[in-house]
Amino acid sequence: MSVASVVLVSQDPLFEEYASALRAAGLACQIVGSVPQLSGFLDRVRSGEGIGGTGQLTAIVDGDLPENGAPEALRLLRSAPNVPTLTLVSGEEHRHIAVDAHRPALDQYASKPVGIGELLLRAKAMMSRSGYDFPSDDEDFSSSGPEGIHHGQVVVLFSPKGGIGKSTLAVNLAVGLTRFFGFKTLLVDADLWFGDVGVLLNVASRRSLLDIPPQEEPSLSILQKLLVQHSSGIHLLLRPPDLASAEKVPTEGVVSAIASYKALFDFVIVDTHPSLDELNLRILDVADRVLVVTTPEITASHHTIRFLDVSGNIGIGNKLALVLNRANSGIRVESIESQLNMPISATVVSAGRAVVQAASHGVSLFDQDPELTTEVTRDLARLVEFVAGRPRPTRGESTDQALAVGVSKEARPAHGRPTRGSR
């Protein structure tokens, strides 16, 4: 079987390692170091003289190509016939390339640094979505886990203050994405010390984040074996089973695993603990979106303002959306928006007794109230719709029909909304 080939556009020595890994995976590839070299290479490919000889060409472009060459390289690759492209971006280039409204649907981007394992997964996912052939890897793409290759999103729930119901929101968000839309969803409990995901869903397992290999980039088959499936249909990656193990969890391994799981799931929901330690900073960096959870209380608002002030400095200001939990108990929504200088994207009312009852049974609030008869489940459903970027299927409408519904630009979840810390 002939397979797709890859052109890498960069002068970074790391791309030599990428090329070696791609070749070891059975893919023909070539590195070009400049836009003129890329132009000549594409001319040869179009005349039948390029690598591979299959016509199934993909590209990996360094967003930091010298002399601002990345936009011109992308223009060449998008000229007929379009070449599906993965662009690796960092810093200011992220703003100009990653959020390009004219980017073809099959193109992808990833924030630097990108590990070799993640790069291979992304390259194969791009080829799969393009209908291209690539070498089979029975170990990495086994049928024992979630089916197929996905191009998922990492959505992180973060709060600078504990005890505000963030884990409850994370659990119900993950369940709702699967329940209403049929998305393959993974919920990661990255609160290594006091995470509540397993407690809220009544799941206990010896498999956890502690089992991620500390020095090597794990294959998908290894990552699949770490997961536990809940009765709701979502998969869970739990925190370590005891406090003594928390310090042993490899930060680099956790971050790499979270990014790699995007090839297996439509959504990777990550619940975090309330601090800006090294693990959380790295998770926030690889996130596609960050839901900042707060409550209508003076202390919660105070800590949220401090976090928003620093968000631009750590490069995540354009990923943020505010979620107000316990919205019916305290300061008015309008006052909070004024204090935080940022709109609130979703609100969820307080429902202490219902939350306790759901946790006692190890289920989500959606399982406890499937008809959405209470205000809290309706609010949670709207939060799910916000993250999914589309309305839930109505009665008689299939999930596939709902997924095909386009949403207006105004209704689409916002990336790059102004925040106090944006630059």
Number of C-alpha atoms within 10 A of each C-alpha: 5 14 20 23 26 26 23 23 26 24 16 13 8 11 18 15 12 21 20 16 16 21 15 10 14 15 19 19 21 20 21 17 16 18 21 13 14 20 15 11 19 19 13 13 17 13 9 13 12 19 19 19 16 15 18 20 27 23 23 24 26 23 30 21 20 14 8 11 18 24 17 14 21 24 10 17 21 16 9 8 11 16 23 25 26 23 25 23 24 18 12 12 17 19 13 13 20 20 13 10 8 7 15 13 9 15 20 19 19 20 18 16 10 17 13 19 19 22 19 17 24 23 20 22 23 24 24 15 15 17 11 19 16 20 13 12 9 9 11 15 20 14 11 9 15 17 12 13 21 22 17 20 21 24 24 27 26 26 28 22 19 15 11 19 17 26 24 20 22 24 26 22 25 28 30 28 23 20 22 20 22 16 21 22 28 29 26 28 27 26 22 24 17 16 20 20 26 22 12 20 21 14 15 13 15 13 18 22 28 22 18 22 17 15 9 11 19 19 16 20 16 15 22 20 14 19 21 21 12 16 12 16 16 23 24 27 25 27 27 26 20 10 12 9 14 17 12 14 20 18 18 18 20 22 20 23 21 23 25 25 25 23 25 25 24 21 25 28 26 26 25 26 23 16 16 15 9 11 21 19 15 16 24 26 18 22 23 21 24 25 21 22 26 30 30 20 16 12 12 18 20 15 15 21 20 14 18 22 17 15 21 17 12 13 17 23 24 21 25 26 25 23 23 22 24 20 19 16 12 12 14 12 17 11 11 21 14 10 13 20 14 18 17 18 18 21 22 22 18 17 14 10 9 17 18 13 14 19 19 13 13 19 21 26 25 22 18 15 15 12 10 16 9 13 13 22 24 17 17 23 21 21 22 26 21 17 21 20 19 21 19 23 16 11 6 6 10 13 16 11 12 16 17 9 13 12 12 10 9 7 12 15 19 18 15 15 14 17 22 17 19 20 12
